[in-house]
């Protein structure tokens, strides 16, 4: 198996206008790396911590066990785009299995799932709507891959 990106999130698909935006980034990413996204739904009427735990279990069950698991969490490691590009180039060179990014629901990710991940990434301390977090992640994945491929998209800050 080769380098591949997968995004798994707890919940439903976003409204159509958000899906159009995320589809655009998937299309841009696809020539550089296979990419897929999947909403993982949890059945039942659990609420609060029970729902968050059930979401974590469902997300873990949907990911290949041999994948490189990355949790998106506000308490994770902040990184700039060039740092993410270096990390992704390392994964491409050294990790022969998919890289899976987990996004939580409005409750966040289950701490047990976060603890099982090899890396915890923060998009920043701000609270973002789920659809916007997905879009920001996809844009940053595209930016990181374009840096690695030498595509003129990213501009270094002053």
Phi, psi and omega in degrees: 000150182247180179305129183207144179249137176226136174247126176238134178220153178275129176127202183255170173293155180280167174304158187306319182296326176288321179297325177297316180294316180293324178297324178299316179290323175300319179296320178292322183287323190309320178294340182261334181196136174301139181219142175218157177228150178207131172275130179253118182261145178249126180275156176103173186255027181297149178229165175057225183299324179296319178292317180298320178295316179297321177297317179299317179295318180293319178296315180298320180293334182276350183257141175299138181296331182270004180285162172272111186270130178234123176264139170263119185208140183299338179269005181283189182277121172285146182211148177274172185298322180291324176295320177295321178299316179297317180297317181292324176295323177295315178300315181302320183282328191244344186246110186275014183234171180299154169254120184250127176255128179255129174242132181277175177277197177298344178270353185085184179272148175298129180304329178293322176293315179303317181296333180279346183282147179283336180212145177239118184254137174250133172273002180127171184281350181289148172276124181246143171301149184308312182297323179290320177300318177300314182296316178298316179299313180298318179297318180291325175296316177298315180300313181298316179294322180292325175299311180297328182271355181075020178280134182283087176230311183279137172242132179293141176294158180295000000 
